[in-house]
Amino acid sequence: MADRSKIEWTDASWNPIRARNTATGKVGWHCERATTGCAGCYAEAFNRRLGTGLPFKPGHLDRGDVELFLDERMLLQPLRWTRPRTIFVCSMTDLFGRFVPDLWLDRIFAVAALTPQHDYQIVTKRSERMREYWVGERRYRDVHPLEDRVEKIADAAGRLMEDGDNAHDYVLNLNWPLPNVWLGVSAERQEEADARIPDLLQTPAAVRFISAEPLLGPIDLLNSIYHGEAGISMRGYLRDRTEADDFRYHAAKLDWVIAGGESGRNARPMHPDWARSLRDQCQAAGVAFFFKQWGEWAPAAPEDCADNPRSGWMANAAHPHAAKAAELYPEAGAAFIAHVGKQAAGRLLDGIEHNDLPKGRAS
């Protein structure tokens, strides 16, 4: 657990799921790469240096190179925190990875239920597992099994606390979904947005959000083409659903969008228009927008980069003439960018710092 976090949109991180290298005994974390957004994973790099020493590959778990465990001391730490915090859950792994048993999830959400003074932020790339954990596979039915999951979490709360019966009853009678649990999915490109956001919108949550970081391509959240079970149709993830939509929770929409560029040694650049587009879409829909950072790359002027070999024109893949960017430059939607480092790049988008939080949450 980190009492303070350097991540701009949270206060602290909480990592009760740990991993032990069975050969060396070193303790760290385990995860498994899911999509291209994982290529520059900061958690994997940190784990190789100061954790188990192993990369985030499924083979390490399957071969028994690492063993996972739920760290009881860390699990209970939020219960001892009296000052309210916004907590990023499992910043070093994916809470809904295949390697996390439902029983562990029940205990983690029991702690969240018992600490309403904190807000818990969860980001996953395993959106289908998240949906199935909360409501099973019975999508689009009038009756869903959320009550079954709540009962299991209440049982877990009862086993965590000395006054078990009172803890069980307290959790069982809370308003569900929990108002202090925010559920989010990573969406680095349109492909990942269309694959994960529908699952998120079918999952009961007080706050739903996406983390578009690292932003590796343009994302249309207002007018997306959704390839779902009902066929191909238009979906606006920032707009309220209607009863004609085939989402299980037809009133659901995104409450918050985080966007940012990639940092690290081999960081990939983000076209400025991709971030501007998300900002503008959120403003049009009245949805909170948070711009985390430019990352290692930032917009620049060609005349200021004569001595910077890592600079040049970047095409906007959303522009119809992007293939001609090298010839047409701005006319083809290209932007001039330079590798200046995370600190120098900063987090101002067109001169403005965007720090919006979901409605009803303190800034």
C-alpha positions, 0 to 999 in steps of 0.5 A: 500500500502506498499512502500517497500516489504520484498518479494525478487522479488518485490519492493512494494505491492499494495492492493486496494481491502479491506474488512470490518468486518460488525460486528466490523468495522475492515478493512482488506482483504478477500480471499478464499482458492483454493488449498493445497498451501493455507494451510499456507497462510501468508495473512490469518494469517496477516488478522486474527491478524491485519485485519478483524479478520476473516479467508479466508472462502467463507462463511464470504462473502456469509453470509455478515460477510464481505463487500468488497470495492475498496479503492479509496485512495490506488487505485490512489496511484501509480499515485503519485509515480514518482520513478519507482517501481516493484509492487506486485498487491493484495499481500493480496488477489487474484485479479481474485477471484470470489469476484472481479467485472470486473469493479474493475479490469478495474479500477486497470488495468487503473491505471497500463496503466496510470503509465508506469514507474512501472511494475505490477506483478500479481499472481493468482490461478484463471487462468481461470477467468484471461483468461476469463477477458482478452479474454473471452471464445472464445479460439482458434478462430482467432478473440479474444475480447481483444479489447473489454476489452481495451475499457472498461479499457480506459473508466475506465481511463477516469473516473479516471482522470480530463482530462478524454478524454485525459486519455481515448485516451492515454490508448486506443492507448497504445500497448496491452498487456501492456508491464509493466504488468506481469501475473503469476499463482501459481503452487505448484505441477504438478497438479496445473501447468497443471491446470493453465499454459495453461490458462496463455499461452492463456492470452495475456501478455508481461511477463508470469511467475509462482510462484512455492511457496510453492513448494510442489512437483516436477514440470516438465515444459519441458516435461509435460503431458497436459490433454487438450481439444485436448486430452492428449499430451506432453507440454513444458511450457518453450518452444515456441509453434508451430502452431500445438499446440492447445494453442490460442497464439501458440508463448507463453511460460513462461518467468520467474519461481520463486521457494521457500519453505514454511515459517510459524509455520506449514511449509511443507518441500521442497525436494532440488531436486524439486528446483534444477530441476526447476533451471536446466530446466530454464537454459536449456531453457534460462528462468529466474529463481529466488530462493526466499527461503528455508523456514523453512526447509533446506538441512542438514548433519545428523551428524550436526542434533543430537540435532535437533528433527525436522530433517530426511530423506525426499523422493523425490516423483519423484524418482521411488524408493521413497517408499523405501526412509526410507531404501535406503536413498540417493539411493532412492532419499531421502535428509536429511533436518532439521527445522532451521528457515527461516533466518538460511535456507537462499536462497542459492541454492547449494551455489548460489543466483538466482535473475534472472528477465525476459529478458529485465528487470533490475536486 
